[in-house]
């Protein structure tokens, strides 16, 4: 379906914004056509009622659907989910009958209720700011936004007192062999990066999850190659990729203190793919030009803390190198 969409103007245009508009229009049209409107989801406390045999069957059917795009598989998935739901309801009614017939009926019913209500809630119900209780979602969002913005405005370490540089040449200096001049984008490295994506339902501001890129077919890397190449040649980064969702993640301590949360940026998947390719090119260039010291651990691949301890380098040096990275 994605291949049969209108892509003539996409490959002939020199305008990055027009190419992005075409890409997202065709992608959303395909998603709207193939994704079921209603899906049955199991909460974490209900997954325990699914037998391993049924769970493996659902996994095989799901893999078959994403691989062959057979809509008949969706019917088998719905029938399997329906039978699992009926079996779960039967077990729950049986538990209730046993609890009612128990000598300690109140305790047994309370235990059933506690077990069924034991679910994880990832939303923030309230926050305390300077003695003020915030329960309104808009107030919680505003307080979190103000706190996270303040974390980036205030430096966490003391800056060095460096005198300003004067007598800067007006003309740029010539390129040296250590300077990178371009980033390589091709079908192969884009496809490899897509294959390493995690199958998550999270999506960025463009509304497209990693499922689309992983299971959208062999034409996805070619379509992204067009956008990445145009962005590099025109020196223009798409505005939609500059906007991210900020999700607060609890670190430690009380969950009512906003300072105990850290911001997690959820960028569009296409933006993450391009950023990873740029990062790989930069690390490859720095390693080939010996820009990174062999004693630098933590940032380059295959440089782990265990190797650092084996080299008998002081941990203070490790911290200093890690801060530079």
C-alpha positions as a Markdown table, in Angstrom:
| # | Residue | x | y | z |
|---|---|---|---|---|
| 1 | Unk | 0.0 | 0.0 | 0.0 |
| 2 | Unk | 2.9 | 2.4 | 0.8 |
| 3 | Unk | 4.5 | 1.6 | -2.6 |
| 4 | Unk | 1.3 | 2.3 | -4.5 |
| 5 | Unk | 0.9 | 5.8 | -3.0 |
| 6 | Unk | 1.7 | 8.9 | -5.0 |
| 7 | Unk | 5.5 | 9.5 | -4.7 |
| 8 | Unk | 6.3 | 11.3 | -8.0 |
| 9 | Unk | 6.5 | 14.8 | -6.5 |
| 10 | Unk | 8.3 | 13.5 | -3.5 |
| 11 | Unk | 11.3 | 12.3 | -5.4 |
| 12 | Unk | 11.4 | 15.2 | -7.9 |
| 13 | Unk | 11.0 | 18.1 | -5.5 |
| 14 | Unk | 13.9 | 20.1 | -4.1 |
| 15 | Unk | 11.8 | 21.6 | -1.2 |
| 16 | Unk | 12.4 | 19.8 | 2.1 |
| 17 | Unk | 9.1 | 20.9 | 3.7 |
| 18 | Unk | 7.1 | 19.7 | 0.6 |
| 19 | Unk | 8.8 | 16.4 | 0.7 |
| 20 | Unk | 8.1 | 16.0 | 4.4 |
| 21 | Unk | 4.4 | 16.9 | 3.8 |
| 22 | Unk | 4.1 | 14.2 | 1.2 |
| 23 | Unk | 5.9 | 11.7 | 3.3 |
| 24 | Unk | 3.7 | 12.2 | 6.4 |
| 25 | Unk | 0.5 | 12.4 | 4.3 |
| 26 | Unk | 1.1 | 9.1 | 2.6 |
| 27 | Unk | 2.3 | 7.4 | 5.7 |
| 28 | Unk | -0.7 | 8.5 | 7.8 |
| 29 | Unk | -3.0 | 7.5 | 5.0 |
| 30 | Unk | -1.6 | 4.0 | 5.0 |
| 31 | Unk | -1.7 | 3.7 | 8.8 |
| 32 | Unk | -5.3 | 4.9 | 8.8 |
| 33 | Unk | -6.2 | 2.2 | 6.2 |
| 34 | Unk | -4.6 | -0.8 | 7.8 |
| 35 | Unk | -4.6 | -0.2 | 11.6 |
| 36 | Unk | -7.8 | -1.6 | 13.3 |
| 37 | Unk | -9.9 | 1.1 | 15.0 |
| 38 | Unk | -10.4 | -0.9 | 18.2 |
| 39 | Unk | -7.7 | -3.1 | 19.8 |
| 40 | Unk | -8.1 | -5.1 | 23.0 |
| 41 | Unk | -5.3 | -4.3 | 25.5 |
| 42 | Unk | -4.4 | -6.2 | 28.6 |
| 43 | Unk | -3.3 | -4.3 | 31.7 |
| 44 | Unk | -0.3 | -5.7 | 33.6 |
| 45 | Unk | -2.4 | -7.4 | 36.3 |
| 46 | Unk | -4.4 | -9.3 | 33.7 |
| 47 | Unk | -1.4 | -10.7 | 31.8 |
| 48 | Unk | -1.0 | -13.3 | 34.6 |
| 49 | Unk | -4.2 | -15.0 | 33.5 |
| 50 | Unk | -2.9 | -15.7 | 30.0 |
| 51 | Unk | -1.4 | -19.2 | 29.8 |
| 52 | Unk | 2.1 | -19.5 | 28.3 |
| 53 | Unk | 0.7 | -21.6 | 25.4 |
| 54 | Unk | -1.9 | -18.9 | 24.5 |
| 55 | Unk | 0.7 | -16.1 | 24.9 |
| 56 | Unk | 3.1 | -17.9 | 22.4 |
| 57 | Unk | 0.2 | -18.4 | 20.0 |
| 58 | Unk | -0.6 | -14.6 | 20.1 |
| 59 | Unk | 3.0 | -13.8 | 19.5 |
| 60 | Unk | 3.2 | -16.1 | 16.5 |
| 61 | Unk | 0.0 | -14.6 | 15.0 |
| 62 | Unk | 1.3 | -11.1 | 15.6 |
| 63 | Unk | 4.6 | -11.9 | 13.9 |
| 64 | Unk | 2.7 | -13.5 | 11.0 |
| 65 | Unk | 0.5 | -10.4 | 10.6 |
| 66 | Unk | 3.4 | -7.9 | 10.5 |
| 67 | Unk | 5.4 | -10.1 | 8.1 |
| 68 | Unk | 2.7 | -11.2 | 5.6 |
| 69 | Unk | 0.0 | -8.4 | 6.2 |
| 70 | Unk | -2.7 | -11.1 | 6.2 |
| 71 | Unk | -5.9 | -9.7 | 7.5 |
| 72 | Unk | -7.2 | -13.2 | 8.2 |
| 73 | Unk | -4.7 | -13.3 | 11.0 |
| 74 | Unk | -6.5 | -10.5 | 12.7 |
| 75 | Unk | -9.6 | -12.6 | 13.0 |
| 76 | Unk | -7.6 | -15.4 | 14.6 |
| 77 | Unk | -6.0 | -12.9 | 17.0 |
| 78 | Unk | -9.5 | -11.6 | 18.0 |
| 79 | Unk | -10.9 | -15.1 | 18.4 |
| 80 | Unk | -7.9 | -16.1 | 20.6 |
| 81 | Unk | -8.3 | -12.9 | 22.7 |
| 82 | Unk | -12.0 | -13.6 | 23.1 |
| 83 | Unk | -11.4 | -17.2 | 24.3 |
| 84 | Unk | -8.8 | -15.9 | 26.8 |
| 85 | Unk | -11.2 | -13.3 | 28.1 |
| 86 | Unk | -13.9 | -15.9 | 28.6 |
| 87 | Unk | -11.5 | -18.2 | 30.4 |
| 88 | Unk | -10.4 | -15.3 | 32.6 |
| 89 | Unk | -14.0 | -14.3 | 33.5 |
| 90 | Unk | -14.7 | -17.9 | 34.5 |
| 91 | Unk | -11.6 | -18.0 | 36.8 |
| 92 | Unk | -12.6 | -14.8 | 38.4 |
| 93 | Unk | -16.2 | -16.0 | 39.1 |
| 94 | Unk | -14.8 | -19.2 | 40.5 |
| 95 | Unk | -12.5 | -17.2 | 42.8 |
| 96 | Unk | -15.5 | -15.2 | 44.0 |
| 97 | Unk | -17.5 | -18.3 | 44.7 |
| 98 | Unk | -14.7 | -19.9 | 46.7 |
| 99 | Unk | -14.2 | -16.6 | 48.7 |
| 100 | Unk | -17.9 | -16.4 | 49.6 |
| 101 | Unk | -17.9 | -20.0 | 50.8 |
| 102 | Unk | -14.8 | -19.4 | 52.9 |
| 103 | Unk | -15.1 | -19.2 | 56.7 |
| 104 | Unk | -13.3 | -15.9 | 56.6 |
| 105 | Unk | -15.4 | -14.5 | 53.8 |
| 106 | Unk | -14.6 | -10.8 | 54.4 |
| 107 | Unk | -10.9 | -11.4 | 54.4 |
| 108 | Unk | -11.0 | -13.6 | 51.3 |
| 109 | Unk | -13.1 | -11.0 | 49.3 |
| 110 | Unk | -10.8 | -8.2 | 50.5 |
| 111 | Unk | -7.7 | -10.1 | 49.2 |
| 112 | Unk | -9.4 | -10.7 | 45.8 |
| 113 | Unk | -10.2 | -7.0 | 45.6 |
| 114 | Unk | -6.6 | -6.0 | 46.6 |
| 115 | Unk | -5.1 | -8.3 | 44.0 |
| 116 | Unk | -7.3 | -7.1 | 41.2 |
| 117 | Unk | -6.7 | -3.4 | 42.0 |
| 118 | Unk | -3.0 | -3.8 | 42.2 |
| 119 | Unk | -2.0 | -2.0 | 39.1 |
| 120 | Unk | 0.8 | 0.4 | 38.2 |
| 121 | Unk | -0.2 | 4.0 | 37.6 |
| 122 | Unk | 2.4 | 6.0 | 35.7 |
| 123 | Unk | 0.6 | 9.3 | 35.9 |
| 124 | Unk | 1.4 | 11.9 | 38.5 |
| 125 | Unk | -1.6 | 12.5 | 40.7 |
| 126 | Unk | -0.2 | 15.3 | 42.8 |
| 127 | Unk | 2.9 | 17.4 | 43.5 |
| 128 | Unk | 3.9 | 19.6 | 46.4 |
| 129 | Unk | 5.5 | 23.0 | 45.5 |
| 130 | Unk | 6.7 | 25.1 | 48.5 |
| 131 | Unk | 3.8 | 23.8 | 50.7 |
| 132 | Unk | 1.2 | 24.2 | 47.9 |
| 133 | Unk | -0.6 | 21.1 | 46.8 |
| 134 | Unk | -1.0 | 20.7 | 43.0 |
| 135 | Unk | -3.6 | 18.2 | 41.8 |
| 136 | Unk | -4.8 | 19.9 | 38.6 |
| 137 | Unk | -3.1 | 18.3 | 35.6 |
| 138 | Unk | -2.5 | 21.7 | 34.1 |
| 139 | Unk | -0.8 | 23.0 | 37.3 |
| 140 | Unk | 1.3 | 19.8 | 37.4 |
| 141 | Unk | 2.4 | 20.2 | 33.8 |
| 142 | Unk | 3.3 | 23.9 | 34.4 |
| 143 | Unk | 5.2 | 23.1 | 37.5 |
| 144 | Unk | 7.2 | 20.3 | 35.9 |
| 145 | Unk | 7.9 | 22.5 | 32.8 |
| 146 | Unk | 9.2 | 25.3 | 35.0 |
| 147 | Unk | 11.4 | 23.0 | 37.0 |
| 148 | Unk | 12.9 | 21.2 | 34.0 |
| 149 | Unk | 13.6 | 24.4 | 32.2 |
| 150 | Unk | 15.4 | 25.7 | 35.3 |
| 151 | Unk | 17.6 | 22.6 | 35.3 |
| 152 | Unk | 19.1 | 23.6 | 32.0 |
| 153 | Unk | 19.5 | 27.3 | 32.7 |
| 154 | Unk | 21.6 | 26.8 | 35.9 |
| 155 | Unk | 25.0 | 25.2 | 35.3 |
| 156 | Unk | 25.6 | 22.1 | 37.5 |
| 157 | Unk | 29.4 | 22.7 | 37.6 |
| 158 | Unk | 31.5 | 25.8 | 38.1 |
| 159 | Unk | 32.7 | 27.2 | 34.8 |
| 160 | Unk | 36.3 | 28.1 | 34.3 |
| 161 | Unk | 37.3 | 31.8 | 34.1 |
| 162 | Unk | 38.5 | 31.9 | 30.5 |
| 163 | Unk | 39.4 | 35.3 | 29.0 |
| 164 | Unk | 37.6 | 36.1 | 25.7 |
| 165 | Unk | 39.5 | 35.4 | 22.5 |
| 166 | Unk | 40.5 | 38.5 | 20.5 |
| 167 | Unk | 41.9 | 39.1 | 17.1 |
| 168 | Unk | 39.8 | 36.4 | 15.4 |
| 169 | Unk | 40.4 | 36.1 | 11.7 |
| 170 | Unk | 37.5 | 37.2 | 9.6 |
| 171 | Unk | 38.0 | 34.5 | 6.9 |
| 172 | Unk | 37.5 | 30.9 | 8.0 |
| 173 | Unk | 40.6 | 28.8 | 8.3 |
| 174 | Unk | 41.2 | 26.0 | 5.8 |
| 175 | Unk | 40.0 | 22.6 | 6.5 |
| 176 | Unk | 42.3 | 20.2 | 8.2 |
| 177 | Unk | 42.4 | 16.4 | 7.9 |
| 178 | Unk | 40.8 | 16.1 | 11.3 |
| 179 | Unk | 37.6 | 18.0 | 10.3 |
| 180 | Unk | 34.6 | 16.1 | 9.0 |
| 181 | Unk | 33.1 | 17.5 | 5.9 |
| 182 | Unk | 30.1 | 15.3 | 5.3 |
| 183 | Unk | 27.9 | 12.6 | 6.8 |
| 184 | Unk | 27.2 | 9.4 | 4.8 |
| 185 | Unk | 23.6 | 8.4 | 4.4 |
| 186 | Unk | 22.8 | 5.3 | 2.4 |
| 187 | Unk | 20.2 | 2.6 | 2.1 |
| 188 | Unk | 22.3 | 0.1 | 4.1 |
| 189 | Unk | 23.1 | 2.1 | 7.2 |
| 190 | Unk | 19.5 | 3.5 | 7.4 |
| 191 | Unk | 18.1 | 0.0 | 7.1 |
| 192 | Unk | 20.5 | -1.3 | 9.8 |
| 193 | Unk | 19.6 | 1.5 | 12.2 |
| 194 | Unk | 15.8 | 0.8 | 11.6 |
| 195 | Unk | 16.4 | -2.9 | 12.4 |
| 196 | Unk | 17.9 | -1.9 | 15.8 |
| 197 | Unk | 14.9 | 0.2 | 16.8 |
| 198 | Unk | 12.9 | -1.1 | 19.8 |
| 199 | Unk | 9.3 | -2.1 | 19.1 |
| 200 | Unk | 7.7 | 0.6 | 21.2 |
| 201 | Unk | 4.3 | 2.2 | 21.0 |
| 202 | Unk | 5.7 | 5.6 | 22.0 |
| 203 | Unk | 5.8 | 8.2 | 19.3 |
| 204 | Unk | 6.9 | 11.7 | 18.9 |
| 205 | Unk | 5.2 | 14.9 | 17.8 |
| 206 | Unk | 4.7 | 13.4 | 14.3 |
| 207 | Unk | 2.4 | 10.6 | 15.7 |
| 208 | Unk | 4.3 | 7.7 | 14.0 |
| 209 | Unk | 5.8 | 4.9 | 16.2 |
| 210 | Unk | 8.7 | 2.6 | 15.5 |
| 211 | Unk | 6.4 | -0.1 | 14.3 |
| 212 | Unk | 5.8 | 1.7 | 11.1 |
| 213 | Unk | 9.5 | 2.0 | 10.3 |
| 214 | Unk | 10.3 | -1.6 | 11.3 |
| 215 | Unk | 7.4 | -3.3 | 9.5 |
| 216 | Unk | 6.5 | -0.8 | 6.8 |
| 217 | Unk | 8.4 | -2.6 | 4.1 |
| 218 | Unk | 11.7 | -2.3 | 2.3 |
| 219 | Unk | 10.8 | 1.1 | 0.9 |
| 220 | Unk | 11.1 | 2.9 | 4.2 |
| 221 | Unk | 14.9 | 3.4 | 4.1 |
| 222 | Unk | 14.7 | 4.7 | 0.6 |
| 223 | Unk | 12.1 | 7.3 | 1.6 |
| 224 | Unk | 14.1 | 8.4 | 4.6 |
| 225 | Unk | 17.3 | 8.6 | 2.5 |
| 226 | Unk | 15.6 | 11.3 | 0.4 |
| 227 | Unk | 14.8 | 13.4 | 3.5 |
| 228 | Unk | 18.1 | 12.9 | 5.2 |
| 229 | Unk | 20.1 | 13.8 | 2.1 |
| 230 | Unk | 18.0 | 16.9 | 1.4 |
| 231 | Unk | 18.4 | 18.0 | 5.1 |
| 232 | Unk | 22.1 | 17.7 | 4.8 |
| 233 | Unk | 22.4 | 19.4 | 1.4 |
| 234 | Unk | 20.2 | 22.3 | 2.3 |
| 235 | Unk | 21.6 | 22.6 | 5.9 |
| 236 | Unk | 18.0 | 22.6 | 7.2 |
| 237 | Unk | 16.7 | 20.5 | 10.0 |
| 238 | Unk | 12.9 | 19.9 | 9.9 |
| 239 | Unk | 11.0 | 21.9 | 12.4 |
| 240 | Unk | 8.7 | 19.0 | 13.4 |
| 241 | Unk | 11.8 | 17.1 | 14.5 |
| 242 | Unk | 12.9 | 19.9 | 16.7 |
| 243 | Unk | 9.8 | 19.6 | 18.9 |
| 244 | Unk | 9.7 | 16.7 | 21.4 |
| 245 | Unk | 7.3 | 15.4 | 24.1 |
| 246 | Unk | 8.8 | 15.8 | 27.6 |
| 247 | Unk | 7.8 | 13.0 | 30.0 |
| 248 | Unk | 8.7 | 13.2 | 33.7 |
| 249 | Unk | 10.4 | 10.0 | 35.0 |
| 250 | Unk | 10.7 | 9.4 | 38.7 |
| 251 | Unk | 14.3 | 9.0 | 39.9 |
| 252 | Unk | 14.1 | 8.3 | 43.7 |
| 253 | Unk | 12.6 | 9.7 | 46.9 |
| 254 | Unk | 9.1 | 11.0 | 47.3 |
| 255 | Unk | 6.9 | 11.0 | 44.3 |
| 256 | Unk | 5.2 | 14.3 | 45.4 |
| 257 | Unk | 8.5 | 16.3 | 45.0 |
| 258 | Unk | 9.0 | 17.6 | 41.5 |
| 259 | Unk | 12.7 | 17.7 | 42.0 |
| 260 | Unk | 12.7 | 13.9 | 42.2 |
| 261 | Unk | 11.8 | 13.7 | 38.5 |
| 262 | Unk | 14.0 | 14.0 | 35.5 |
| 263 | Unk | 12.8 | 15.0 | 32.0 |
| 264 | Unk | 12.7 | 12.4 | 29.2 |
| 265 | Unk | 12.5 | 13.8 | 25.7 |
| 266 | Unk | 10.5 | 11.7 | 23.2 |
| 267 | Unk | 11.6 | 12.8 | 19.7 |
| 268 | Unk | 10.1 | 11.6 | 16.4 |
| 269 | Unk | 11.4 | 8.3 | 15.4 |
| 270 | Unk | 12.8 | 9.6 | 12.1 |
| 271 | Unk | 14.7 | 12.2 | 14.0 |
| 272 | Unk | 16.2 | 9.5 | 16.3 |
| 273 | Unk | 17.3 | 7.5 | 13.2 |
| 274 | Unk | 19.1 | 10.5 | 11.7 |
| 275 | Unk | 20.7 | 11.5 | 15.0 |
| 276 | Unk | 22.0 | 7.9 | 15.5 |
| 277 | Unk | 23.5 | 7.9 | 12.0 |
| 278 | Unk | 25.2 | 11.3 | 12.6 |
| 279 | Unk | 26.6 | 10.1 | 15.9 |
| 280 | Unk | 28.0 | 6.9 | 14.3 |
| 281 | Unk | 29.7 | 8.9 | 11.6 |
| 282 | Unk | 31.2 | 11.3 | 14.1 |
| 283 | Unk | 32.6 | 8.6 | 16.4 |
| 284 | Unk | 33.9 | 6.7 | 13.4 |
| 285 | Unk | 35.7 | 9.8 | 12.1 |
| 286 | Unk | 37.1 | 10.7 | 15.5 |
| 287 | Unk | 38.5 | 7.2 | 16.0 |
| 288 | Unk | 40.0 | 7.0 | 12.5 |
| 289 | Unk | 41.7 | 10.4 | 13.1 |
| 290 | Unk | 42.9 | 9.5 | 16.6 |
| 291 | Unk | 41.0 | 12.5 | 18.0 |
| 292 | Unk | 39.7 | 10.5 | 20.9 |
| 293 | Unk | 42.3 | 9.5 | 23.4 |
| 294 | Unk | 42.7 | 5.7 | 24.0 |
| 295 | Unk | 42.2 | 6.5 | 27.7 |
| 296 | Unk | 38.7 | 8.0 | 27.0 |
| 297 | Unk | 36.1 | 5.6 | 28.3 |
| 298 | Unk | 32.3 | 5.8 | 28.4 |
| 299 | Unk | 31.5 | 7.5 | 25.2 |
| 300 | Unk | 33.0 | 5.5 | 22.3 |
| 301 | Unk | 31.8 | 2.0 | 21.7 |
| 302 | Unk | 33.6 | -0.9 | 23.4 |
| 303 | Unk | 35.2 | 1.4 | 26.0 |
| 304 | Unk | 33.6 | 0.3 | 29.2 |
| 305 | Unk | 34.3 | 0.9 | 32.9 |
| 306 | Unk | 35.7 | -2.6 | 33.3 |
| 307 | Unk | 38.4 | -1.9 | 30.7 |
| 308 | Unk | 39.1 | 1.4 | 32.5 |
| 309 | Unk | 39.7 | -0.4 | 35.8 |
| 310 | Unk | 41.8 | -3.0 | 34.0 |
| 311 | Unk | 44.0 | -0.2 | 32.7 |
| 312 | Unk | 44.5 | 1.0 | 36.3 |
| 313 | Unk | 43.4 | 4.5 | 35.5 |
| 314 | Unk | 42.3 | 6.6 | 38.5 |
| 315 | Unk | 38.5 | 7.1 | 38.8 |
| 316 | Unk | 39.1 | 10.8 | 38.9 |
| 317 | Unk | 40.4 | 10.7 | 35.4 |
| 318 | Unk | 37.4 | 8.6 | 34.3 |
| 319 | Unk | 35.1 | 11.2 | 35.8 |
| 320 | Unk | 37.0 | 14.0 | 34.0 |
| 321 | Unk | 36.9 | 12.3 | 30.7 |
| 322 | Unk | 33.3 | 11.4 | 31.0 |
| 323 | Unk | 32.4 | 15.1 | 31.7 |
| 324 | Unk | 34.3 | 16.1 | 28.6 |
| 325 | Unk | 32.3 | 13.6 | 26.5 |
